[in-house]
């Protein structure tokens, strides 16, 4: 799995999965429980704080799940979106993605991706600039 620092993986018969490890000077935003979003907070084995969510999308009939955190110089996110053709929710919750993020094999992939970025550095532009 070396070299897979950022990938959009399309599962042909299931939901769309997006994994991103993107260099950034700013930390990822914290989860907010608004508009039906359910947040779960956790901690990685090294003490890094994480956020996970399950949120309604589109009309609110289906949900997407996401886990995100700061690692090294990067913002990391793993999102499982609903399956659009069947209009079914992501088959995992944010809490389940949080468990995955705490797994050593996942963190090894994140560490490698942080050290060898494949995505451009994230930059923020202030409103009105």
DSSP file (Angstrom, degrees, kcal/mol; ACC not computed):
  #  RESIDUE AA STRUCTURE BP1 BP2  ACC     N-H-->O    O-->H-N    N-H-->O    O-->H-N    TCO  KAPPA ALPHA  PHI   PSI    X-CA   Y-CA   Z-CA
    1    1 A X    >         0   0    0      0, 0.0     3,-1.8     0, 0.0     0, 0.0   0.000 360.0 360.0 360.0   2.0    0.0    0.0    0.0
    2    2 A X  T 3   +     0   0    0      1,-0.3   107,-0.1     2,-0.0     3,-0.0  -0.313 360.0  29.4 -58.5 139.6    3.0    2.3   -0.1
    3    3 A X  T 3  S+     0   0    0    106,-0.1     2,-1.4     1,-0.1     3,-0.4   0.354  83.3 117.1  92.0  -5.5    2.4    5.4   -2.1
    4    4 A X    <   +     0   0    0     -3,-1.8     3,-0.2     1,-0.2   109,-0.2  -0.484  25.2 139.0 -92.1  65.8   -1.3    5.5   -1.5
    5    5 A X  S    S+     0   0    0     -2,-1.4    16,-0.5     1,-0.3     2,-0.4   0.812  74.4  12.2 -81.7 -26.9   -1.3    8.8    0.3
    6    6 A X  E    S+A   20   0A   0     -3,-0.4     2,-0.3    14,-0.2    -1,-0.3  -0.957  74.5 156.2-149.9 128.0   -4.5   10.1   -1.4
    7    7 A X  E     -A   19   0A   0     12,-2.6    12,-2.5    -2,-0.4     2,-0.7  -0.992  34.6-147.2-153.7 142.9   -7.0    8.2   -3.4
    8    8 A X  E     -A   18   0A   0     -2,-0.3     2,-0.6    10,-0.2    10,-0.2  -0.953  27.6-165.7-106.4 111.2  -10.5    8.3   -4.4
    9    9 A X  E     -A   17   0A   0      8,-1.8     8,-1.9    -2,-0.7     2,-0.7  -0.871   6.1-156.9-103.7 121.0  -11.6    4.7   -4.7
   10   10 A X  E     -A   16   0A   0     -2,-0.6     2,-0.7     6,-0.2     6,-0.1  -0.869   5.8-152.3 -99.3 116.8  -14.8    4.0   -6.5
   11   11 A X    >   -     0   0    0     -2,-0.7     3,-1.6     4,-0.6    -2,-0.0  -0.799  10.5-145.1 -88.0 116.8  -16.4    0.8   -5.4
   12   12 A X  T 3  S+     0   0    0     -2,-0.7    -1,-0.1     1,-0.3     4,-0.1   0.792  93.4  28.7 -56.5 -34.6  -18.4   -0.4   -8.4
   13   13 A X  T 3  S+     0   0    0      2,-0.1    -1,-0.3    -3,-0.1     2,-0.2   0.159 123.0  38.0-115.1  19.2  -21.2   -2.0   -6.5
   14   14 A X  S <  S-     0   0    0     -3,-1.6    70,-0.2     1,-0.2    -3,-0.1  -0.723  96.5 -43.6-148.1-163.9  -21.1    0.1   -3.3
   15   15 A X        -     0   0    0     -2,-0.2    -4,-0.6    68,-0.1     2,-0.4  -0.248  61.2 -99.5 -71.5 159.9  -20.7    3.5   -1.8
   16   16 A X  E     -A   10   0A   0     66,-0.7    65,-3.0    -6,-0.1     2,-0.5  -0.672  36.4-157.4 -81.7 132.2  -17.9    5.9   -2.9
   17   17 A X  E     -AB   9  80A   0     -8,-1.9    -8,-1.8    -2,-0.4     2,-0.5  -0.943   7.2-169.5-114.5 129.9  -15.0    5.9   -0.5
   18   18 A X  E     -AB   8  79A   0     61,-2.6    61,-2.9    -2,-0.5     2,-0.5  -0.979   3.7-176.7-124.1 122.6  -12.6    8.9   -0.4
   19   19 A X  E     +AB   7  78A   0    -12,-2.5   -12,-2.6    -2,-0.5     2,-0.4  -0.976  10.5 176.7-118.2 127.5   -9.3    8.7    1.5
   20   20 A X  E     +AB   6  77A   0     57,-2.9    57,-2.6    -2,-0.5     2,-0.4  -0.995  23.6 179.5-138.8 133.4   -7.1   11.8    1.7
   21   21 A X  E     + B   0  76A   0    -16,-0.5     2,-0.5    -2,-0.4    98,-0.5  -0.909  26.9 176.3-127.6 101.2   -3.9   12.8    3.5
   22   22 A X  E     - B   0  75A   0     53,-2.6    53,-2.8    -2,-0.4    99,-0.1  -0.923  31.6-121.0-119.9 123.6   -3.3   16.4    2.5
   23   23 A X  E     + B   0  74A   0     -2,-0.5    99,-3.5    96,-0.4     2,-0.3  -0.312  44.7 162.4 -57.2 140.4   -0.5   18.7    3.7
   24   24 A X  B     -f  122   0B   0     49,-2.6    99,-0.1    97,-0.2     4,-0.1  -0.977  45.6-142.9-160.9 146.1   -1.8   21.8    5.4
   25   25 A X  S    S+     0   0    0     97,-0.6     2,-0.3    -2,-0.3    -1,-0.1   0.681  88.1  63.9 -82.3 -19.2   -0.7   24.5    7.7
   26   26 A X  S    S-     0   0    0     96,-0.2     2,-0.1    47,-0.1    96,-0.1  -0.808  85.9-113.8-111.6 149.4   -4.0   24.6    9.5
   27   27 A X        -     0   0    0     -2,-0.3    48,-0.1     1,-0.1     3,-0.1  -0.374  39.5 -95.9 -74.4 153.8   -5.7   21.9   11.6
   28   28 A X        -     0   0    0      1,-0.1    -1,-0.1    -2,-0.1    42,-0.1  -0.353  46.5-101.1 -65.9 149.8   -8.9   20.2   10.5
   29   29 A X        -     0   0    0      1,-0.1     2,-0.1    -3,-0.1    -1,-0.1  -0.353  37.5-109.3 -70.4 153.9  -12.1   21.6   12.0
   30   30 A X        -     0   0    0      1,-0.1     2,-0.1    -3,-0.1    -1,-0.1  -0.460  40.1 -92.3 -79.6 156.4  -13.8   19.9   14.9
   31   31 A X        -     0   0    0     -2,-0.1     2,-0.4     9,-0.1    -1,-0.1  -0.423  38.2-160.6 -69.6 141.9  -17.1   18.0   14.4
   32   32 A X        -     0   0    0     -2,-0.1     2,-1.7     2,-0.1     5,-0.1  -0.994  18.3-133.4-126.7 131.4  -20.3   20.0   15.0
   33   33 A X        +     0   0    0     -2,-0.4     2,-0.3     3,-0.1     3,-0.1  -0.600  56.2 134.4 -85.7  82.5  -23.7   18.3   15.7
   34   34 A X    >   +     0   0    0     -2,-1.7     3,-1.8     1,-0.1    -2,-0.1  -0.935  59.7  11.4-127.8 152.7  -25.8   20.4   13.4
   35   35 A X  T 3  S-     0   0    0     -2,-0.3    21,-0.4     1,-0.3    -1,-0.1   0.838 135.9 -46.3  50.8  41.6  -28.5   19.4   10.9
   36   36 A X  T 3  S+     0   0    0      1,-0.3    -1,-0.3    -3,-0.1     2,-0.2   0.447  95.1 148.5  87.4   0.1  -28.7   15.8   12.1
   37   37 A X    <   -     0   0    0     -3,-1.8     2,-0.5    18,-0.1    -1,-0.3  -0.494  34.8-152.8 -70.1 134.9  -25.0   15.1   12.3
   38   38 A X  E     -C   54   0A   0     16,-2.5    16,-1.8    -2,-0.2     2,-0.3  -0.955  13.8-156.0-109.9 120.4  -23.9   12.7   15.0
   39   39 A X  E     -C   53   0A   0     -2,-0.5     2,-0.4    14,-0.2    14,-0.2  -0.717  12.7-172.1 -99.9 145.7  -20.3   13.3   16.2
   40   40 A X  E     -C   52   0A   0     12,-2.6    12,-2.0    -2,-0.3     2,-0.3  -0.995   9.9-158.1-132.5 128.2  -18.0   10.8   17.9
   41   41 A X  E     +C   51   0A   0     -2,-0.4     2,-0.3    10,-0.2    10,-0.2  -0.814  20.3 159.9-106.2 148.3  -14.7   12.0   19.3
   42   42 A X  E     -C   50   0A   0      8,-2.0     8,-2.8    -2,-0.3     2,-0.4  -0.880  31.4-119.8-151.8-176.5  -11.7    9.7   19.9
   43   43 A X  E     -C   49   0A   0     -2,-0.3     6,-0.2     6,-0.2     5,-0.1  -1.000  19.9-132.9-136.9 134.2   -8.0    9.5   20.5
   44   44 A X    >   -     0   0    0      4,-3.0     3,-2.5    -2,-0.4    58,-0.1  -0.370  40.2 -97.3 -76.3 164.1   -5.4    7.7   18.4
   45   45 A X  T 3  S+     0   0    0      1,-0.3    -1,-0.1    57,-0.2    57,-0.1   0.780 125.9  54.5 -55.2 -27.3   -2.8    5.6   20.2
   46   46 A X  T 3  S-     0   0    0      2,-0.1    -1,-0.3     1,-0.0    -2,-0.0   0.421 125.5 -99.9 -87.4   2.8   -0.3    8.5   20.1
   47   47 A X  S <  S+     0   0    0     -3,-2.5     2,-0.2     1,-0.3    -2,-0.1   0.366  71.7 149.8  97.2  -4.4   -2.8   10.9   21.8
   48   48 A X        -     0   0    0     -5,-0.1    -4,-3.0     1,-0.1    -1,-0.3  -0.433  46.4-125.3 -64.0 130.4   -4.0   12.6   18.6
   49   49 A X  E     -C   43   0A   0     -6,-0.2    21,-0.5    -2,-0.2     2,-0.3  -0.568  30.6-168.5 -77.4 140.8   -7.6   13.8   18.9
   50   50 A X  E     -CD  42  69A   0     -8,-2.8    -8,-2.0    -2,-0.2     2,-0.4  -0.897  12.1-152.6-127.6 157.2   -9.9   12.6   16.2
   51   51 A X  E     -CD  41  68A   0     17,-2.4    17,-2.9    -2,-0.3     2,-0.3  -0.971  12.0-178.5-126.4 145.9  -13.4   13.4   15.1
   52   52 A X  E     -CD  40  67A   0    -12,-2.0   -12,-2.6    -2,-0.4     2,-0.3  -0.977   5.5-175.4-138.8 152.7  -15.9   11.1   13.3
   53   53 A X  E     -CD  39  66A   0     13,-2.9    13,-2.5    -2,-0.3     2,-0.4  -0.994  25.0-154.5-148.2 154.1  -19.4   11.8   12.1
   54   54 A X  E     +CD  38  65A   0    -16,-1.8   -16,-2.5    -2,-0.3     2,-0.4  -0.994  34.0 178.0-123.0 121.7  -22.5   10.3   10.5
   55   55 A X  E     - D   0  64A   0      9,-2.8     9,-2.6    -2,-0.4   -18,-0.1  -0.961  31.7-115.6-132.5 141.3  -24.4   12.9    8.6
   56   56 A X  E     - D   0  63A   0    -21,-0.4     2,-0.3    -2,-0.4     7,-0.3  -0.471  36.1-160.6 -67.4 144.6  -27.5   13.1    6.5
   57   57 A X  E > > - D   0  62A   0      5,-2.5     3,-2.8    -2,-0.1     5,-0.7  -0.879  49.5 -12.3-126.3 161.6  -26.9   14.1    2.9
   58   58 A X  T 3 5S+     0   0    0     -2,-0.3    -2,-0.0     1,-0.3     5,-0.0  -0.310 139.3   0.7  52.9-114.5  -29.0   15.5    0.1
   59   59 A X  T 3 5S-     0   0    0     -2,-0.2    -1,-0.3     1,-0.1    -3,-0.1   0.562 103.3-109.9 -80.7  -7.1  -32.6   15.1    1.2
   60   60 A X  T < 5S+     0   0    0     -3,-2.8    -2,-0.2     2,-0.2    -1,-0.1   0.427  91.4 112.4  93.6  -0.2  -31.6   13.6    4.5
   61   61 A X  T   5S+     0   0    0     -4,-0.3     2,-0.3    -5,-0.1    28,-0.2   0.723  79.2  34.8 -78.2 -20.7  -32.9   10.1    3.7
   62   62 A X  E   <S-D   57   0A   0     -5,-0.7    -5,-2.5    26,-0.1     2,-0.3  -0.883  75.3-137.3-131.3 162.4  -29.4    8.6    3.6
   63   63 A X  E     -D   56   0A   0     -2,-0.3    27,-2.5    -7,-0.3     2,-0.3  -0.853   3.4-153.5-123.1 156.0  -26.2    9.2    5.5
   64   64 A X  E     -D   55   0A   0     -9,-2.6    -9,-2.8    -2,-0.3     2,-0.4  -0.895  16.6-146.5-116.8 153.1  -22.4    9.5    4.9
   65   65 A X  E     +DE  54  80A   0     15,-2.5    15,-3.0    -2,-0.3     2,-0.3  -0.940  18.6 175.6-124.5 147.3  -19.8    8.7    7.5
   66   66 A X  E     -DE  53  79A   0    -13,-2.5   -13,-2.9    -2,-0.4     2,-0.4  -0.998  17.9-165.9-150.8 146.4  -16.4   10.3    8.0
   67   67 A X  E     +DE  52  78A   0     11,-2.0    11,-2.4    -2,-0.3     2,-0.3  -0.991  20.9 170.8-128.8 141.9  -13.4   10.3   10.3
   68   68 A X  E     +DE  51  77A   0    -17,-2.9   -17,-2.4    -2,-0.4     2,-0.3  -0.998   6.1 150.1-152.8 153.9  -10.7   13.0   10.3
   69   69 A X  E     -DE  50  76A   0      7,-1.9     7,-3.3    -2,-0.3     2,-0.4  -0.974  43.7 -93.5-168.6 169.5   -7.7   14.2   12.2
   70   70 A X  E     + E   0  75A   0    -21,-0.5     2,-0.4    -2,-0.3     5,-0.2  -0.828  37.2 178.5 -96.2 133.6   -4.4   16.0   12.0
   71   71 A X  E >   - E   0  74A   0      3,-2.8     3,-2.5    -2,-0.4     2,-0.3  -0.968  58.7 -46.2-138.1 121.7   -1.3   13.8   11.5
   72   72 A X  T 3  S-     0   0    0     -2,-0.4    39,-0.0     1,-0.3    43,-0.0  -0.410 123.9 -22.5  59.4-118.9    2.2   15.3   11.2
   73   73 A X  T 3  S+     0   0    0     -2,-0.3   -49,-2.6    41,-0.1     2,-0.3   0.117 124.3  83.9-107.1  19.2    1.8   18.1    8.7
   74   74 A X  E <   -BE  23  71A   0     -3,-2.5    -3,-2.8   -51,-0.3     2,-0.5  -0.865  69.8-131.3-126.6 154.7   -1.3   16.8    7.1
   75   75 A X  E     -BE  22  70A   0    -53,-2.8   -53,-2.6    -2,-0.3     2,-0.4  -0.917  31.2-157.6 -97.9 129.2   -5.1   16.7    7.5
   76   76 A X  E     +BE  21  69A   0     -7,-3.3    -7,-1.9    -2,-0.5     2,-0.3  -0.882  16.1 170.5-111.4 136.8   -6.4   13.1    7.1
   77   77 A X  E     -BE  20  68A   0    -57,-2.6   -57,-2.9    -2,-0.4     2,-0.4  -0.995  17.4-170.5-145.9 145.6   -9.9   12.2    6.2
   78   78 A X  E     -BE  19  67A   0    -11,-2.4   -11,-2.0    -2,-0.3     2,-0.4  -0.980  17.0-176.8-131.9 118.8  -11.7    9.0    5.3
   79   79 A X  E     -BE  18  66A   0    -61,-2.9   -61,-2.6    -2,-0.4     2,-0.6  -0.954  16.4-164.6-122.2 134.7  -15.3    9.3    4.0
   80   80 A X  E     -BE  17  65A   0    -15,-3.0   -15,-2.5    -2,-0.4   -63,-0.2  -0.970  20.2-161.4-116.6 113.6  -17.8    6.7    3.0
   81   81 A X        -     0   0    0    -65,-3.0    10,-0.2    -2,-0.6   -17,-0.1  -0.426  26.4 -88.2 -90.6 165.2  -20.6    8.2    1.0
   82   82 A X        -     0   0    0    -67,-0.2     2,-0.9     8,-0.1   -66,-0.7  -0.243  42.5-104.7 -66.2 161.1  -24.1    6.7    0.4
   83   83 A X  B  >> -G   88   0C   0      5,-2.3     5,-1.7   -68,-0.2     4,-1.0  -0.808  34.3-162.7 -88.2 106.5  -24.7    4.4   -2.6
   84   84 A X  T >45S+     0   0    0     -2,-0.9     3,-0.6     1,-0.2    -1,-0.2   0.896  79.6  56.1 -64.0 -45.8  -26.5    6.7   -5.0
   85   85 A X  T 345S+     0   0    0      1,-0.2    -1,-0.2     2,-0.1    -2,-0.0   0.867 120.9  30.5 -58.2 -35.2  -28.1    4.2   -7.4
   86   86 A X  T 345S-     0   0    0     -3,-0.3    -1,-0.2     2,-0.1    -2,-0.2   0.474 102.8-129.9 -99.8  -3.0  -29.8    2.3   -4.6
   87   87 A X  T <<5 +     0   0    0     -4,-1.0     2,-0.4    -3,-0.6    -3,-0.2   0.926  56.9 146.2  53.3  49.3  -30.3    5.4   -2.3
   88   88 A X  B   < -G   83   0C   0     -5,-1.7    -5,-2.3   -26,-0.1    -1,-0.2  -0.902  48.7-109.1-118.0 148.2  -28.8    3.6    0.7
   89   89 A X        -     0   0    0     -2,-0.4   -25,-0.2    -7,-0.2    -6,-0.1  -0.140  49.3 -75.3 -66.6 162.9  -26.7    5.0    3.5
   90   90 A X        -     0   0    0    -27,-2.5    -1,-0.2   -10,-0.2    -8,-0.1  -0.346  43.1-127.8 -54.4 139.6  -23.0    4.4    4.0
   91   91 A X  S    S+     0   0    0    -10,-0.2     2,-0.3    -3,-0.1    -1,-0.1   0.405  87.7  54.5 -79.2   5.8  -22.6    0.8    5.4
   92   92 A X  S    S-     0   0    0    -12,-0.1     2,-0.2   -27,-0.0   -12,-0.1  -0.937  76.5-129.9-133.4 157.5  -20.5    2.1    8.3
   93   93 A X     >  -     0   0    0     -2,-0.3     4,-1.9     1,-0.1     5,-0.2  -0.556  31.0-107.7 -97.6 167.5  -20.9    4.7   11.0
   94   94 A X  H  > S+     0   0    0      1,-0.2     4,-2.2     2,-0.2     5,-0.1   0.888 121.5  56.6 -59.5 -39.3  -18.5    7.4   12.0
   95   95 A X  H  > S+     0   0    0      1,-0.2     4,-1.6     2,-0.2    -1,-0.2   0.881 106.0  49.6 -62.1 -38.1  -17.8    5.4   15.2
   96   96 A X  H  > S+     0   0    0      2,-0.2     4,-1.7     1,-0.2    -1,-0.2   0.879 109.7  50.9 -68.9 -36.9  -16.8    2.4   13.1
   97   97 A X  H  X S+     0   0    0     -4,-1.9     4,-2.5     1,-0.2    -2,-0.2   0.859 105.8  56.9 -66.5 -34.1  -14.5    4.5   11.0
   98   98 A X  H  X S+     0   0    0     -4,-2.2     4,-1.1     2,-0.2    -1,-0.2   0.905 104.4  51.8 -62.1 -41.4  -12.9    5.9   14.2
   99   99 A X  H  < S+     0   0    0     -4,-1.6     3,-0.4     1,-0.2     4,-0.4   0.910 109.9  49.7 -60.6 -41.9  -12.1    2.3   15.2
  100  100 A X  H >< S+     0   0    0     -4,-1.7     3,-1.8     1,-0.2     6,-0.3   0.920 106.0  56.0 -61.6 -44.4  -10.4    1.8   11.8
  101  101 A X  H 3< S+     0   0    0     -4,-2.5    -1,-0.2     1,-0.3    -2,-0.2   0.755 103.8  55.2 -61.8 -24.4   -8.4    5.0   12.2
  102  102 A X  T 3< S+     0   0    0     -4,-1.1    -1,-0.3    -3,-0.4     2,-0.2   0.548  83.8 108.4 -85.2  -8.1   -7.0    3.7   15.5
  103  103 A X  S <> S-     0   0    0     -3,-1.8     4,-2.3    -4,-0.4     3,-0.5  -0.515  72.9-132.2 -73.8 134.3   -5.7    0.5   13.8
  104  104 A X  H  > S+     0   0    0      1,-0.2     4,-2.1    -2,-0.2     5,-0.2   0.849 105.3  54.8 -54.4 -38.9   -1.9    0.3   13.5
  105  105 A X  H  > S+     0   0    0      2,-0.2     4,-1.5     1,-0.2    -1,-0.2   0.887 109.8  46.8 -66.5 -37.2   -2.1   -0.8    9.8
  106  106 A X  H  > S+     0   0    0     -3,-0.5     4,-2.2    -6,-0.3    -2,-0.2   0.919 111.9  50.3 -67.6 -43.2   -4.2    2.2    8.9
  107  107 A X  H  X S+     0   0    0     -4,-2.3     4,-2.6     1,-0.2    -2,-0.2   0.821 105.5  57.1 -66.6 -30.5   -1.9    4.6   10.8
  108  108 A X  H  X S+     0   0    0     -4,-2.1     4,-2.2    -5,-0.2    -1,-0.2   0.906 108.0  47.8 -63.3 -41.0    1.1    3.1    9.0
  109  109 A X  H  X S+     0   0    0     -4,-1.5     4,-2.3     2,-0.2    -2,-0.2   0.913 112.4  48.8 -64.7 -43.3   -0.5    4.1    5.7
  110  110 A X  H  X S+     0   0    0     -4,-2.2     4,-2.4     2,-0.2    -2,-0.2   0.912 109.9  51.9 -62.8 -43.5   -1.3    7.6    7.1
  111  111 A X  H  X S+     0   0    0     -4,-2.6     4,-1.9     1,-0.2    -2,-0.2   0.928 111.3  46.8 -59.9 -46.3    2.3    8.0    8.3
  112  112 A X  H  X S+     0   0    0     -4,-2.2     4,-1.8     1,-0.2    -1,-0.2   0.905 112.5  49.9 -62.3 -42.3    3.7    7.0    4.9
  113  113 A X  H  < S+     0   0    0     -4,-2.3    -1,-0.2     1,-0.2    -2,-0.2   0.859 109.4  51.3 -66.6 -35.8    1.3    9.3    3.1
  114  114 A X  H  < S+     0   0    0     -4,-2.4     3,-0.5     1,-0.2    -1,-0.2   0.882 113.2  45.4 -67.5 -37.7    2.3   12.2    5.4
  115  115 A X  H  < S+     0   0    0     -4,-1.9     2,-0.2     1,-0.3    -2,-0.2   0.776 125.6  31.1 -75.9 -27.0    6.0   11.6    4.7
  116  116 A X  S  < S-     0   0    0     -4,-1.8    -1,-0.3    -5,-0.2  -111,-0.2  -0.613  86.6-162.4-131.8  71.1    5.4   11.3    0.9
  117  117 A X        -     0   0    0     -3,-0.5    -3,-0.1    -2,-0.2   -95,-0.1  -0.212  19.7-178.2 -63.9 143.9    2.5   13.5    0.0
  118  118 A X        +     0   0    0    -97,-0.4     2,-0.3    -5,-0.1    -1,-0.1   0.465  65.0  74.3-113.0 -11.3    0.6   13.0   -3.3
  119  119 A X  S    S-     0   0    0    -98,-0.5   -96,-0.4     1,-0.1     3,-0.1  -0.762  89.2-104.1-103.0 151.5   -1.8   15.9   -2.9
  120  120 A X        -     0   0    0     -2,-0.3     2,-0.1     1,-0.1    -2,-0.1  -0.361  50.6 -87.3 -66.4 151.3   -1.0   19.5   -3.2
  121  121 A X        -     0   0    0    -99,-0.1     2,-0.3     1,-0.1   -97,-0.2  -0.383  45.5-116.0 -61.8 134.2   -0.8   21.5    0.0
  122  122 A X  B     -f   24   0B   0    -99,-3.5   -97,-0.6    -2,-0.1     2,-0.4  -0.559  34.7-170.7 -73.6 131.4   -4.1   22.8    1.2
  123  123 A X        -     0   0    0     -2,-0.3     2,-0.4   -99,-0.1    -3,-0.0  -0.967  11.9-144.9-124.7 144.4   -4.3   26.6    1.2
  124  124 A X        -     0   0    0     -2,-0.4     2,-0.5     0, 0.0    -2,-0.0  -0.886   6.8-157.0-108.2 137.0   -7.0   28.7    2.7
  125  125 A X        -     0   0    0     -2,-0.4     3,-0.1     0, 0.0    -2,-0.0  -0.962  22.1-123.5-114.9 124.7   -8.1   32.0    1.1
  126  126 A X    >   -     0   0    0     -2,-0.5     3,-2.1     1,-0.1     0, 0.0  -0.342  40.4 -90.9 -64.4 144.4   -9.8   34.5    3.4
  127  127 A X  T 3  S+     0   0    0      1,-0.3    -1,-0.1     2,-0.1     0, 0.0  -0.295 113.3  23.9 -56.3 135.4  -13.2   35.6    2.2
  128  128 A X  T 3         0   0    0     -3,-0.1    -1,-0.3     1,-0.0    -2,-0.1   0.334 360.0 360.0  90.8  -7.1  -13.0   38.7    0.0
  129  129 A X    <         0   0    0     -3,-2.1    -2,-0.1    -4,-0.0    -3,-0.1   0.473 360.0 360.0 -84.8 360.0   -9.4   38.1   -1.1
